Amino acid sequence: MKNIIAIALLGVLCGCGTPDMSDPLPHSIHVEGAVARPGEYVLPQDARLTYGIAAAGGYTDRVSEICIIRDGKVMFRIDGKTFRLARPHQDPILKNGDTIQVAR
């Protein structure tokens, strides 16, 4: 993300043009627990919980609970069975810096 901002700023400073701020900057999120590839991922700004889990290769086994941690607090919690049947209001949009915890 720092690279995106630096490139946009460099373009303005050298007179090469104004960055298009209508394109939202991506979010960096962390996925941990029972997923195929735990780690940090850069996702589109409007990415939802399901997208974050898919980016990490999906969950590996039966999942008991999925949480989104934001600023050190659990901001969303859903049990694994409900998540598999989730409706849009049960699939929140992720924010920059979120951590997805997938528990067995």
Z-matrix of the N, CA and C atoms (Angstrom, degrees):
N
C 1 1.438
C 2 1.522 1 109.63
N 3 1.340 2 117.08 1 -37.45
C 4 1.453 3 119.91 2 177.87
C 5 1.517 4 110.19 3 -60.15
N 6 1.332 5 116.88 4 -37.11
C 7 1.463 6 120.82 5 179.31
C 8 1.518 7 111.57 6 -63.97
N 9 1.322 8 117.36 7 -39.71
C 10 1.466 9 121.11 8 179.42
C 11 1.517 10 110.18 9 -62.96
N 12 1.332 11 116.91 10 -45.20
C 13 1.465 12 121.22 11 -179.98
C 14 1.518 13 110.06 12 -65.92
N 15 1.340 14 117.82 13 -42.97
C 16 1.459 15 121.44 14 -179.49
C 17 1.521 16 111.25 15 -62.39
N 18 1.308 17 118.24 16 -41.95
C 19 1.467 18 121.75 17 178.96
C 20 1.523 19 110.50 18 -64.87
N 21 1.324 20 117.28 19 -42.87
C 22 1.461 21 120.71 20 178.90
C 23 1.521 22 110.53 21 -63.69
N 24 1.333 23 117.73 22 -43.26
C 25 1.458 24 121.98 23 179.94
C 26 1.517 25 110.77 24 -65.61
N 27 1.313 26 117.74 25 -41.55
C 28 1.458 27 122.01 26 178.31
C 29 1.524 28 110.60 27 -60.17
N 30 1.320 29 117.19 28 -40.97
C 31 1.460 30 120.91 29 178.37
C 32 1.516 31 112.41 30 -61.87
N 33 1.317 32 117.50 31 -38.76
C 34 1.467 33 121.79 32 178.60
C 35 1.518 34 110.14 33 -69.89
N 36 1.337 35 117.60 34 -45.55
C 37 1.461 36 121.62 35 -176.93
C 38 1.523 37 112.68 36 -64.83
N 39 1.310 38 118.06 37 -35.52
C 40 1.466 39 119.92 38 -178.71
C 41 1.527 40 112.07 39 -88.82
N 42 1.327 41 116.81 40 1.13
C 43 1.454 42 120.26 41 178.83
C 44 1.514 43 113.22 42 76.38
N 45 1.309 44 116.91 43 18.75
C 46 1.461 45 121.27 44 -177.51
C 47 1.516 46 112.58 45 -82.25
N 48 1.291 47 117.42 46 -1.37
C 49 1.458 48 119.92 47 179.82
C 50 1.511 49 111.86 48 133.90
N 51 1.292 50 114.13 49 169.90
C 52 1.454 51 121.45 50 179.29
C 53 1.517 52 108.60 51 -100.65
N 54 1.319 53 117.29 52 133.99
C 55 1.465 54 118.16 53 179.22
C 56 1.518 55 111.14 54 -64.93
N 57 1.308 56 115.83 55 148.08
C 58 1.464 57 121.42 56 177.57
C 59 1.522 58 108.21 57 -82.49
N 60 1.328 59 117.13 58 101.41
C 61 1.456 60 121.35 59 -177.14
C 62 1.522 61 112.28 60 -82.00
N 63 1.333 62 117.33 61 0.83
C 64 1.462 63 119.09 62 176.90
C 65 1.529 64 110.93 63 -75.05
N 66 1.332 65 116.93 64 -21.60
C 67 1.462 66 120.66 65 175.37
C 68 1.523 67 108.09 66 -84.31
N 69 1.324 68 117.52 67 115.45
C 70 1.460 69 119.32 68 -177.80
C 71 1.525 70 111.62 69 -67.33
N 72 1.331 71 115.32 70 146.32
C 73 1.456 72 120.26 71 177.04
C 74 1.522 73 109.28 72 -72.87
N 75 1.317 74 117.12 73 147.60
C 76 1.468 75 119.61 74 -179.59
C 77 1.525 76 111.66 75 -71.66
N 78 1.325 77 115.37 76 164.09
C 79 1.458 78 123.02 77 177.55
C 80 1.518 79 109.49 78 -105.16
N 81 1.309 80 115.35 79 146.45
C 82 1.454 81 121.39 80 171.70
C 83 1.526 82 107.55 81 -103.96
N 84 1.322 83 116.35 82 124.54
C 85 1.463 84 120.96 83 179.82
C 86 1.525 85 108.79 84 -129.47
N 87 1.321 86 115.89 85 162.60
C 88 1.460 87 121.60 86 178.98
C 89 1.521 88 108.13 87 -120.45
N 90 1.337 89 116.73 88 135.07
C 91 1.468 90 121.68 89 178.56
C 92 1.524 91 107.52 90 -120.24
N 93 1.347 92 116.05 91 128.90
C 94 1.460 93 119.62 92 -178.87
C 95 1.517 94 111.32 93 -138.59
N 96 1.319 95 114.56 94 160.45
C 97 1.461 96 119.80 95 178.35
C 98 1.516 97 112.05 96 103.38
N 99 1.322 98 115.79 97 -142.52
C 100 1.465 99 123.32 98 -171.86
C 101 1.528 100 112.44 99 -81.77
N 102 1.350 101 115.36 100 62.85
C 103 1.466 102 121.70 101 174.61
C 104 1.526 103 107.95 102 -124.75
N 105 1.318 104 116.66 103 161.36
C 106 1.468 105 121.11 104 -176.74
C 107 1.529 106 112.57 105 -64.40
N 108 1.349 107 117.31 106 -40.52
C 109 1.463 108 121.18 107 -176.59
C 110 1.530 109 110.30 108 -134.70
N 111 1.327 110 118.35 109 80.59
C 112 1.466 111 119.75 110 177.95
C 113 1.526 112 109.95 111 -59.85
N 114 1.312 113 116.36 112 149.44
C 115 1.458 114 119.55 113 177.18
C 116 1.509 115 112.25 114 154.44
N 117 1.327 116 114.16 115 -167.45
C 118 1.460 117 121.72 116 -179.21
C 119 1.525 118 108.99 117 -97.84
N 120 1.317 119 115.63 118 139.13
C 121 1.464 120 121.88 119 -177.87
C 122 1.520 121 110.09 120 -135.39
N 123 1.322 122 115.09 121 145.33
C 124 1.460 123 121.51 122 174.75
C 125 1.518 124 106.98 123 -103.31
N 126 1.324 125 115.55 124 121.56
C 127 1.464 126 121.97 125 -174.52
C 128 1.519 127 110.45 126 -123.98
N 129 1.326 128 117.39 127 159.36
C 130 1.466 129 120.07 128 174.41
C 131 1.528 130 110.49 129 -59.83
N 132 1.316 131 115.94 130 155.01
C 133 1.459 132 121.17 131 -175.59
C 134 1.529 133 113.02 132 -59.78
N 135 1.309 134 118.03 133 -30.38
C 136 1.468 135 120.52 134 -177.06
C 137 1.533 136 112.59 135 -98.11
N 138 1.333 137 117.22 136 16.94
C 139 1.470 138 121.02 137 -178.06
C 140 1.526 139 110.94 138 -66.70
N 141 1.322 140 114.97 139 140.78
C 142 1.465 141 121.39 140 179.85
C 143 1.526 142 110.31 141 -101.33
N 144 1.321 143 115.04 142 172.43
C 145 1.459 144 122.35 143 -179.10
C 146 1.528 145 111.59 144 -52.80
N 147 1.318 146 118.07 145 -45.39
C 148 1.469 147 120.86 146 -179.23
C 149 1.529 148 111.29 147 -59.87
N 150 1.324 149 117.23 148 -36.53
C 151 1.464 150 122.38 149 179.16
C 152 1.526 151 109.95 150 -66.25
N 153 1.335 152 116.58 151 -42.19
C 154 1.462 153 120.74 152 179.24
C 155 1.516 154 112.15 153 -62.58
N 156 1.328 155 116.50 154 -42.73
C 157 1.467 156 120.42 155 178.64
C 158 1.529 157 110.25 156 -67.64
N 159 1.319 158 117.35 157 -39.84
C 160 1.469 159 121.00 158 178.00
C 161 1.529 160 110.87 159 -63.77
N 162 1.332 161 117.77 160 -38.47
C 163 1.463 162 121.31 161 178.82
C 164 1.525 163 111.00 162 -60.39
N 165 1.334 164 116.63 163 -32.11
C 166 1.469 165 121.94 164 179.38
C 167 1.529 166 111.63 165 -87.77
N 168 1.307 167 117.77 166 13.44
C 169 1.458 168 122.02 167 176.13
C 170 1.514 169 115.08 168 87.95
N 171 1.314 170 116.90 169 8.60
C 172 1.460 171 121.01 170 -179.80
C 173 1.517 172 111.45 171 82.55
N 174 1.325 173 115.60 172 167.83
C 175 1.463 174 118.02 173 179.32
C 176 1.517 175 109.76 174 -81.01
N 177 1.336 176 115.66 175 154.30
C 178 1.458 177 121.32 176 -169.09
C 179 1.521 178 114.46 177 -90.78
N 180 1.285 179 118.16 178 -39.54
C 181 1.461 180 122.84 179 -176.07
C 182 1.521 181 108.91 180 -133.33
N 183 1.309 182 113.82 181 -164.54
C 184 1.459 183 117.99 182 172.10
C 185 1.519 184 108.81 183 -60.83
N 186 1.295 185 115.24 184 134.78
C 187 1.459 186 121.08 185 -177.19
C 188 1.518 187 108.57 186 -109.47
N 189 1.324 188 116.02 187 128.49
C 190 1.463 189 118.94 188 179.08
C 191 1.520 190 111.40 189 -87.69
N 192 1.340 191 116.58 190 -34.26
C 193 1.464 192 119.48 191 -175.05
C 194 1.524 193 110.25 192 -159.56
N 195 1.330 194 115.39 193 147.03
C 196 1.459 195 122.23 194 174.91
C 197 1.519 196 107.06 195 -127.42
N 198 1.338 197 115.86 196 131.68
C 199 1.466 198 120.89 197 -179.99
C 200 1.523 199 109.77 198 -127.29
N 201 1.317 200 115.38 199 149.90
C 202 1.463 201 121.60 200 167.90
C 203 1.522 202 106.06 201 -110.59
N 204 1.331 203 115.55 202 123.42
C 205 1.456 204 122.19 203 177.71
C 206 1.526 205 106.98 204 -102.78
N 207 1.322 206 116.09 205 125.99
C 208 1.470 207 121.57 206 179.72
C 209 1.526 208 108.21 207 -131.86
N 210 1.308 209 115.90 208 125.03
C 211 1.469 210 121.17 209 -179.45
C 212 1.526 211 111.57 210 53.31
N 213 1.336 212 116.32 211 39.47
C 214 1.451 213 121.42 212 176.26
C 215 1.517 214 116.05 213 79.43
N 216 1.327 215 117.19 214 3.52
C 217 1.465 216 120.86 215 -178.57
C 218 1.523 217 110.34 216 -123.71
N 219 1.338 218 115.47 217 146.67
C 220 1.465 219 119.90 218 174.82
C 221 1.523 220 107.47 219 -72.76
N 222 1.328 221 116.26 220 113.79
C 223 1.472 222 118.85 221 -179.92
C 224 1.524 223 112.43 222 -100.70
N 225 1.352 224 116.09 223 -14.79
C 226 1.463 225 120.25 224 179.80
C 227 1.515 226 108.08 225 -153.47
N 228 1.321 227 115.88 226 137.27
C 229 1.471 228 121.40 227 178.62
C 230 1.520 229 108.14 228 -142.22
N 231 1.339 230 115.86 229 135.53
C 232 1.463 231 120.24 230 178.00
C 233 1.531 232 107.95 231 -146.69
N 234 1.327 233 116.93 232 141.81
C 235 1.467 234 118.56 233 177.38
C 236 1.529 235 108.92 234 -77.30
N 237 1.332 236 115.09 235 156.92
C 238 1.466 237 121.43 236 -173.87
C 239 1.509 238 114.42 237 -58.76
N 240 1.320 239 117.33 238 -42.53
C 241 1.468 240 120.60 239 -178.36
C 242 1.527 241 110.93 240 -65.00
N 243 1.320 242 116.59 241 -44.23
C 244 1.469 243 120.59 242 178.68
C 245 1.523 244 110.51 243 -63.93
N 246 1.350 245 116.69 244 -38.09
C 247 1.459 246 120.37 245 -179.01
C 248 1.517 247 111.74 246 -61.99
N 249 1.324 248 117.48 247 -39.11
C 250 1.471 249 120.14 248 179.81
C 251 1.524 250 111.61 249 -62.87
N 252 1.312 251 117.19 250 -25.36
C 253 1.467 252 122.53 251 179.75
C 254 1.523 253 111.48 252 -107.11
N 255 1.326 254 116.77 253 16.85
C 256 1.467 255 122.23 254 -170.13
C 257 1.526 256 113.43 255 -58.51
N 258 1.299 257 113.42 256 142.05
C 259 1.460 258 122.73 257 171.73
C 260 1.527 259 107.35 258 -97.59
N 261 1.343 260 118.16 259 167.18
C 262 1.469 261 120.10 260 -176.75
C 263 1.533 262 114.62 261 -52.19
N 264 1.314 263 118.64 262 -38.13
C 265 1.469 264 119.32 263 -179.28
C 266 1.532 265 111.78 264 -71.35
N 267 1.330 266 117.24 265 -10.41
C 268 1.461 267 121.83 266 176.65
C 269 1.531 268 110.93 267 -103.50
N 270 1.313 269 117.03 268 13.72
C 271 1.465 270 123.36 269 -179.39
C 272 1.531 271 107.87 270 -130.37
N 273 1.336 272 117.10 271 75.81
C 274 1.464 273 120.38 272 -171.56
C 275 1.525 274 113.81 273 -68.48
N 276 1.318 275 114.70 274 156.10
C 277 1.463 276 122.15 275 175.08
C 278 1.525 277 108.17 276 -75.02
N 279 1.323 278 115.93 277 134.09
C 280 1.458 279 121.58 278 179.58
C 281 1.520 280 110.53 279 -80.36
N 282 1.316 281 115.65 280 152.94
C 283 1.463 282 122.96 281 176.94
C 284 1.524 283 108.69 282 -116.49
N 285 1.332 284 115.74 283 157.20
C 286 1.453 285 121.16 284 178.17
C 287 1.532 286 109.82 285 -55.93
N 288 1.327 287 116.14 286 131.13
C 289 1.456 288 121.22 287 178.33
C 290 1.517 289 115.26 288 90.24
N 291 1.331 290 118.22 289 -3.64
C 292 1.467 291 121.03 290 179.42
C 293 1.528 292 110.86 291 -63.88
N 294 1.328 293 114.83 292 151.38
C 295 1.459 294 122.41 293 171.37
C 296 1.516 295 108.06 294 -119.09
N 297 1.320 296 116.01 295 128.06
C 298 1.466 297 121.49 296 174.70
C 299 1.522 298 106.77 297 -99.10
N 300 1.327 299 116.23 298 123.43
C 301 1.463 300 121.48 299 176.32
C 302 1.521 301 108.55 300 -109.94
N 303 1.327 302 116.02 301 122.81
C 304 1.463 303 121.88 302 179.26
C 305 1.527 304 107.36 303 -111.85
N 306 1.340 305 116.55 304 113.78
C 307 1.471 306 121.35 305 -176.26
C 308 1.522 307 111.06 306 -104.45
N 309 1.318 308 116.66 307 144.73
C 310 1.467 309 122.52 308 176.13
C 311 1.493 310 110.26 309 -80.95
